[in-house]
Amino acid sequence: MRVNVSSINQIEQPIIKDNSKTIAQTIEES
């Protein structure tokens, strides 16, 4: 389980960064 969690965290981290960028863009557009 620990290995799976760490692998998921590595995948989620870049996704969260992309989401924060898209959120900032939507705020700027609005």
N, CA and C atoms as a LAMMPS dump frame, in Angstrom:
ITEM: TIMESTEP
0
ITEM: NUMBER OF ATOMS
90
ITEM: BOX BOUNDS ff ff ff
-5.0000000000000000e+02 5.0000000000000000e+02
-5.0000000000000000e+02 5.0000000000000000e+02
-5.0000000000000000e+02 5.0000000000000000e+02
ITEM: ATOMS id mol type element x y z
1 1 1 N 0.838 -1.206 0
2 1 2 C 0 0 0
3 1 3 C 0.871 1.254 0
4 2 1 N 1.955 1.238 0.76
5 2 2 C 2.784 2.444 0.822
6 2 3 C 3.325 2.795 -0.566
7 3 1 N 3.742 1.776 -1.308
8 3 2 C 4.282 2.037 -2.648
9 3 3 C 3.195 2.635 -3.533
10 4 1 N 1.979 2.096 -3.441
11 4 2 C 0.892 2.603 -4.277
12 4 3 C 0.586 4.057 -3.927
13 5 1 N 0.563 4.356 -2.644
14 5 2 C 0.248 5.727 -2.232
15 5 3 C 1.309 6.688 -2.754
16 6 1 N 2.586 6.32 -2.611
17 6 2 C 3.656 7.208 -3.067
18 6 3 C 3.562 7.411 -4.573
19 7 1 N 3.249 6.362 -5.31
20 7 2 C 3.142 6.49 -6.765
21 7 3 C 1.966 7.392 -7.114
22 8 1 N 0.877 7.279 -6.358
23 8 2 C -0.286 8.14 -6.63
24 8 3 C 0.087 9.593 -6.346
25 9 1 N 0.812 9.833 -5.251
26 9 2 C 1.199 11.197 -4.915
27 9 3 C 2.052 11.795 -6.035
28 10 1 N 2.962 11.017 -6.589
29 10 2 C 3.809 11.525 -7.666
30 10 3 C 2.965 11.893 -8.877
31 11 1 N 1.878 11.156 -9.099
32 11 2 C 1.023 11.456 -10.256
33 11 3 C 0.145 12.665 -9.956
34 12 1 N -0.326 12.779 -8.718
35 12 2 C -1.254 13.863 -8.385
36 12 3 C -0.547 15.208 -8.315
37 13 1 N 0.712 15.231 -7.883
38 13 2 C 1.413 16.504 -7.715
39 13 3 C 1.415 17.333 -9.005
40 14 1 N 1.842 16.797 -10.15
41 14 2 C 1.821 17.586 -11.386
42 14 3 C 0.402 17.953 -11.791
43 15 1 N -0.561 17.087 -11.507
44 15 2 C -1.95 17.399 -11.863
45 15 3 C -2.419 18.599 -11.055
46 16 1 N -2.084 18.647 -9.788
47 16 2 C -2.495 19.776 -8.947
48 16 3 C -1.86 21.056 -9.483
49 17 1 N -0.609 21 -9.907
50 17 2 C 0.046 22.189 -10.455
51 17 3 C -0.693 22.654 -11.701
52 18 1 N -1.061 21.722 -12.587
53 18 2 C -1.792 22.094 -13.798
54 18 3 C -3.13 22.706 -13.424
55 19 1 N -3.825 22.138 -12.454
56 19 2 C -5.119 22.664 -12.048
57 19 3 C -4.968 24.085 -11.52
58 20 1 N -3.96 24.356 -10.718
59 20 2 C -3.764 25.694 -10.176
60 20 3 C -3.522 26.677 -11.313
61 21 1 N -2.81 26.251 -12.356
62 21 2 C -2.571 27.136 -13.499
63 21 3 C -3.884 27.417 -14.22
64 22 1 N -4.678 26.397 -14.479
65 22 2 C -5.939 26.595 -15.194
66 22 3 C -6.876 27.448 -14.355
67 23 1 N -6.876 27.253 -13.045
68 23 2 C -7.745 28.068 -12.181
69 23 3 C -7.313 29.528 -12.264
70 24 1 N -6.025 29.792 -12.236
71 24 2 C -5.543 31.167 -12.325
72 24 3 C -5.941 31.769 -13.664
73 25 1 N -5.861 30.984 -14.737
74 25 2 C -6.236 31.492 -16.056
75 25 3 C -7.722 31.829 -16.093
76 26 1 N -8.566 30.975 -15.548
77 26 2 C -10.007 31.233 -15.566
78 26 3 C -10.317 32.487 -14.764
79 27 1 N -9.617 32.701 -13.66
80 27 2 C -9.86 33.908 -12.86
81 27 3 C -9.439 35.14 -13.659
82 28 1 N -8.312 35.065 -14.337
83 28 2 C -7.858 36.214 -15.12
84 28 3 C -8.834 36.503 -16.253
85 29 1 N -9.343 35.443 -16.893
86 29 2 C -10.274 35.65 -18.006
87 29 3 C -11.569 36.283 -17.511
88 30 1 N -12.042 35.883 -16.338
89 30 2 C -13.302 36.404 -15.805
90 30 3 C -13.057 37.782 -15.193
